[in-house]
């Protein structure tokens, strides 16, 4: 059985509390959407529930519904914002599943025919690139 202890000191909990800055592109009552600081593609964002949960294994059904509704909205938005051909949607649960930050989150990555995902190198994108891409998404949402 995977661990289900929620650590309220994880980076996403700190972002939600405003302790760490982020490039926010969308927010509603139950979710927030931010730019991934180590994007695997231009416009890579994370949809995060505001309620604490470790991953898909322990998230409340109503929070999961809210997250996935926003995932669909944001997937459509990033396609529009970047002229993408499609999206990749990813959710990782527990270390064996590839999860690194233990607060539920869903990756939404705009995709282009013939362009592979960049490797997850751990290198942060330049702040100005993240800000520019966040602006494109916010404009497409307006």
VENGIVEN-V835223 format. One record per residue. N is the residue number from 1. OMEGA is omega in whole degrees, -180 to 180 (none if undefined). BURIAL is # if it has 16 or more other C-alpha atoms within 10 Angstrom, else .. Layout:
n/omega/burial
N/OMEGA/BURIAL
N/OMEGA/BURIAL
This chain:
n/omega/burial
1/-180/.
2/176/.
3/178/.
4/177/.
5/178/.
6/178/.
7/-177/.
8/175/.
9/177/.
10/-173/.
11/-179/.
12/175/#
13/179/#
14/177/.
15/-180/#
16/179/#
17/180/.
18/-179/.
19/-180/.
20/-180/.
21/176/.
22/174/#
23/-178/#
24/179/#
25/-178/#
26/175/#
27/171/.
28/-175/.
29/-173/.
30/-174/#
31/170/#
32/178/#
33/-179/#
34/174/#
35/172/#
36/-177/#
37/175/#
38/-171/#
39/176/#
40/177/#
41/179/#
42/179/#
43/179/#
44/180/#
45/177/#
46/174/#
47/-171/#
48/174/#
49/177/#
50/179/#
51/-180/.
52/171/#
53/-177/#
54/-179/#
55/-175/#
56/-178/#
57/-178/.
58/-180/#
59/177/#
60/-178/.
61/-179/.
62/176/.
63/177/#
64/177/#
65/180/.
66/-180/#
67/-175/#
68/174/#
69/179/.
70/176/#
71/180/#
72/180/.
73/-178/.
74/176/#
75/178/#
76/-178/#
77/-178/#
78/175/#
79/178/#
80/-174/#
81/-174/#
82/-177/#
83/-176/.
84/179/#
85/-178/.
86/177/#
87/166/#
88/178/.
89/-178/#
90/173/.
91/-178/#
92/180/#
93/178/#
94/-176/#
95/-180/.
96/179/.
97/178/.
98/-179/.
99/180/#
100/177/.
101/-171/#
102/166/#
103/-177/#
104/174/#
105/-180/#
106/177/#
107/173/#
108/-174/#
109/175/#
110/-178/#
111/-178/#
112/179/#
113/175/.
114/-180/.
115/-179/.
116/172/.
117/174/.
118/178/.
119/176/.
120/-174/.
121/-175/.
122/178/.
123/180/.
124/176/.
125/176/.
126/-178/.
127/-178/.
128/177/.
129/178/.
130/-180/#
131/180/.
132/180/.
133/177/#
134/179/#
135/178/#
136/-179/#
137/179/#
138/179/#
139/180/.
140/178/#
141/-175/#
142/none/.
